[in-house]
């Protein structure tokens, strides 16, 4: 599976026509983005936008958006006490169930398991000092 990496994201940010749309996704990953909306930000048709995005990043727009959402979710799970339902909405999912399914598919564990594992690592790390 092609997951966007930092180099591909930087490529998209420096690609003049894609930059505004990539910045919009990074700033507001919770929005229900469509290829049409993002294409408009890039002044391109849907087909041209999707093709240019894939050529530049090596990933699809949807894969990129999902990666951004999962990164934000991981940060919120690690660094806040917010409820899973609140986090799911904050990262663009309409239900906790849809978020949980997407999170497990992308991260390999459910959000609650991810949070518990991270807390265990934090306490283990702080105990070693």
TARACOR-V359767 format. One record per run of one state. SS is the DSSP state (helix for helix, strand for strand, loop for the rest). FROM is the first residue (numbers start at 0). TO is the last residue. If there is no record, write none. Layout:
# TARACOR-V359767
SS,FROM,TO
SS,FROM,TO
This chain:
# TARACOR-V359767
loop,0,4
helix,5,13
loop,14,14
helix,15,26
loop,27,33
helix,34,40
loop,41,44
helix,45,56
loop,57,59
helix,60,78
loop,79,82
helix,83,89
loop,90,94
helix,95,106
loop,107,109
helix,110,126
loop,127,128
